[in-house]
Amino acid sequence: CDAFVGEDPTNETSCRHFLHFLELDPDGAHIALGADLDGCDVLPAGFEGIQSYPQLAQELRNHGVDDTLLYNIFWNNAMGVMQRCCT
């Protein structure tokens, strides 16, 4: 969403945004991706929605983020929130 990553966002600016979050939370325990893109008037160039998440994951891998951390960001952390909220 351009309101968060700047005007004319790209996958690279989105990746840098995530890398900044990882500077603040190196274990990634408090970072999760959702699929609700409602309210985002402008998505990064080349990013079409959740079908583009694999490209974002690869971009993060290219910047040294390992698979364990990616699984947490893309799946485990969100599922943990849902489990805590639904039980």
Backbone as CSV, one residue per row, in Angstrom:
resi,resn,N_x,N_y,N_z,CA_x,CA_y,CA_z,C_x,C_y,C_z
1,CYS,0.857,-1.177,0.000,0.000,0.000,0.000,0.906,1.243,0.000
2,ASP,0.700,2.112,-0.951,1.597,3.261,-1.093,1.629,4.162,0.131
3,ALA,0.566,4.169,0.901,0.553,5.003,2.109,1.605,4.541,3.115
4,PHE,2.018,3.292,3.016,2.998,2.753,3.961,4.415,2.711,3.410
5,VAL,4.555,2.478,2.095,5.897,2.301,1.539,6.339,3.434,0.637
6,GLY,5.515,4.454,0.446,5.905,5.619,-0.334,5.229,5.670,-1.692
7,GLU,5.314,6.813,-2.303,4.720,6.989,-3.632,5.444,6.128,-4.653
8,ASP,4.713,5.688,-5.651,5.247,4.853,-6.723,5.988,3.628,-6.172
9,PRO,5.317,2.834,-5.333,5.986,1.690,-4.714,6.321,0.598,-5.739
10,THR,7.361,-0.147,-5.421,7.783,-1.298,-6.215,7.945,-2.483,-5.272
11,ASN,8.193,-3.658,-5.815,8.490,-4.804,-4.951,9.739,-4.537,-4.123
12,GLU,10.692,-3.821,-4.699,11.928,-3.506,-3.969,11.644,-2.595,-2.771
13,THR,10.801,-1.577,-2.938,10.492,-0.705,-1.797,9.702,-1.479,-0.746
14,SER,8.843,-2.389,-1.175,8.112,-3.235,-0.221,9.081,-4.123,0.548
15,CYS,10.041,-4.671,-0.163,11.057,-5.520,0.468,11.853,-4.723,1.496
16,ARG,12.276,-3.513,1.133,13.019,-2.667,2.083,12.178,-2.354,3.307
17,HIS,10.873,-2.190,3.112,9.953,-1.947,4.222,9.976,-3.141,5.181
18,PHE,9.893,-4.358,4.643,9.967,-5.555,5.473,11.311,-5.671,6.159
19,LEU,12.379,-5.379,5.445,13.711,-5.461,6.048,13.839,-4.480,7.206
20,HIS,13.198,-3.324,7.099,13.198,-2.373,8.215,12.462,-2.969,9.412
21,PHE,11.311,-3.605,9.176,10.601,-4.271,10.272,11.491,-5.316,10.928
22,LEU,12.264,-6.042,10.107,13.149,-7.067,10.658,14.312,-6.465,11.440
23,GLU,14.691,-5.231,11.144,15.676,-4.553,11.982,15.092,-4.297,13.370
24,LEU,13.802,-3.984,13.423,13.134,-3.710,14.690,12.777,-4.988,15.439
25,ASP,12.511,-6.065,14.713,12.100,-7.352,15.278,12.861,-8.453,14.538
26,PRO,14.162,-8.648,14.863,15.003,-9.569,14.099,14.479,-11.005,14.030
27,ASP,13.743,-11.437,15.035,13.189,-12.796,15.004,11.904,-12.862,14.186
28,GLY,11.356,-11.717,13.825,10.134,-11.682,13.040,8.920,-12.206,13.778
29,ALA,8.973,-12.219,15.091,7.883,-12.788,15.892,6.614,-11.943,15.855
30,HIS,6.724,-10.698,15.470,5.576,-9.789,15.486,5.227,-9.261,14.094
31,ILE,5.680,-9.972,13.070,5.431,-9.557,11.692,4.623,-10.655,11.007
32,ALA,3.522,-10.266,10.389,2.705,-11.238,9.658,2.074,-10.551,8.455
33,LEU,1.962,-11.284,7.396,1.288,-10.790,6.197,-0.155,-11.263,6.207
34,GLY,-1.024,-10.378,5.828,-2.411,-10.751,5.650,-2.756,-10.708,4.181
35,ALA,-3.983,-11.061,3.878,-4.425,-11.076,2.487,-5.431,-9.970,2.202
36,ASP,-5.753,-9.176,3.204,-6.741,-8.123,3.042,-6.068,-6.873,2.493
37,LEU,-6.248,-6.641,1.220,-5.645,-5.476,0.580,-6.672,-4.382,0.335
38,ASP,-7.855,-4.519,0.958,-8.878,-3.489,0.828,-8.335,-2.167,1.354
39,GLY,-8.633,-1.106,0.655,-8.190,0.215,1.085,-6.858,0.623,0.487
40,CYS,-6.188,-0.305,-0.177,-4.934,0.018,-0.851,-5.268,0.500,-2.255
41,ASP,-5.188,1.792,-2.454,-5.501,2.354,-3.770,-4.416,2.056,-4.794
42,VAL,-3.171,1.981,-4.331,-2.045,1.734,-5.231,-1.203,0.617,-4.635
43,LEU,-1.030,-0.441,-5.407,-0.147,-1.533,-5.003,1.201,-1.339,-5.687
44,PRO,2.258,-1.948,-5.148,3.566,-1.816,-5.784,3.534,-2.274,-7.240
45,ALA,4.336,-1.638,-8.067,4.432,-2.015,-9.481,4.777,-3.495,-9.579
46,GLY,4.006,-4.243,-10.357,4.253,-5.669,-10.530,3.622,-6.541,-9.468
47,PHE,2.986,-5.945,-8.477,2.339,-6.693,-7.397,0.835,-6.651,-7.632
48,GLU,0.238,-7.826,-7.831,-1.169,-7.885,-8.190,-2.076,-8.287,-7.033
49,GLY,-1.521,-8.766,-5.954,-2.299,-9.247,-4.817,-1.596,-10.445,-4.210
50,ILE,-2.355,-11.280,-3.507,-1.708,-12.402,-2.820,-1.020,-13.361,-3.791
51,GLN,-1.450,-13.379,-5.044,-0.780,-14.229,-6.027,0.653,-13.773,-6.278
52,SER,1.001,-12.584,-5.832,2.367,-12.067,-5.989,3.222,-12.309,-4.748
53,TYR,2.658,-12.936,-3.706,3.444,-13.196,-2.493,4.690,-14.043,-2.766
54,PRO,4.645,-15.047,-3.657,5.886,-15.790,-3.929,7.013,-14.899,-4.452
55,GLN,6.683,-13.907,-5.272,7.703,-12.970,-5.767,8.287,-12.169,-4.606
56,LEU,7.424,-11.724,-3.690,7.910,-10.970,-2.535,8.798,-11.850,-1.666
57,ALA,8.385,-13.106,-1.468,9.201,-14.034,-0.680,10.575,-14.221,-1.323
58,GLN,10.606,-14.376,-2.639,11.891,-14.539,-3.324,12.753,-13.293,-3.187
59,GLU,12.140,-12.136,-3.285,12.896,-10.887,-3.113,13.499,-10.824,-1.710
60,LEU,12.746,-11.238,-0.705,13.269,-11.258,0.660,14.392,-12.286,0.793
61,ARG,14.230,-13.457,0.156,15.316,-14.457,0.144,16.576,-13.858,-0.474
62,ASN,16.399,-13.117,-1.566,17.548,-12.499,-2.232,18.276,-11.523,-1.319
63,HIS,17.575,-11.017,-0.296,18.186,-10.105,0.678,18.618,-10.828,1.949
64,GLY,18.642,-12.161,1.909,19.195,-12.932,3.017,18.208,-13.415,4.062
65,VAL,16.919,-13.232,3.849,15.925,-13.728,4.806,15.786,-15.229,4.590
66,ASP,15.944,-16.012,5.669,15.905,-17.466,5.509,14.469,-18.002,5.491
67,ASP,14.337,-19.257,5.064,13.013,-19.862,4.890,12.224,-19.957,6.190
68,THR,12.883,-20.227,7.299,12.171,-20.309,8.577,11.492,-18.992,8.889
69,LEU,12.212,-17.913,8.729,11.644,-16.587,8.981,10.531,-16.275,7.984
70,LEU,10.714,-16.665,6.737,9.666,-16.448,5.734,8.396,-17.215,6.087
71,TYR,8.522,-18.468,6.522,7.342,-19.240,6.927,6.633,-18.564,8.082
72,ASN,7.391,-17.999,9.005,6.761,-17.293,10.126,6.012,-16.056,9.646
73,ILE,6.639,-15.257,8.795,6.017,-14.024,8.307,4.803,-14.319,7.432
74,PHE,4.922,-15.310,6.554,3.861,-15.578,5.590,2.787,-16.523,6.115
75,TRP,3.036,-17.238,7.229,2.047,-18.220,7.667,1.946,-18.335,9.192
76,ASN,3.004,-18.769,9.831,2.933,-19.147,11.246,2.452,-18.031,12.164
77,ASN,2.949,-16.825,11.978,2.574,-15.732,12.881,1.094,-15.378,12.758
78,ALA,0.587,-15.321,11.545,-0.840,-15.025,11.357,-1.700,-16.146,11.934
79,MET,-1.301,-17.391,11.717,-2.073,-18.512,12.258,-2.058,-18.493,13.788
80,GLY,-0.948,-18.085,14.367,-0.864,-17.999,15.822,-1.851,-16.959,16.370
81,VAL,-1.954,-15.837,15.699,-2.915,-14.806,16.111,-4.334,-15.353,16.009
82,MET,-4.644,-16.007,14.890,-5.999,-16.547,14.720,-6.314,-17.605,15.758
83,GLN,-5.358,-18.452,16.078,-5.587,-19.488,17.094,-5.844,-18.851,18.463
84,ARG,-5.077,-17.831,18.800,-5.260,-17.186,20.105,-6.603,-16.453,20.170
85,CYS,-7.036,-15.891,19.055,-8.293,-15.138,19.025,-9.522,-16.033,18.962
86,CYS,-9.368,-17.221,18.452,-10.520,-18.101,18.222,-10.679,-19.173,19.283
87,THR,-9.828,-19.183,20.279,-9.976,-20.208,21.325,-10.288,-19.571,22.648
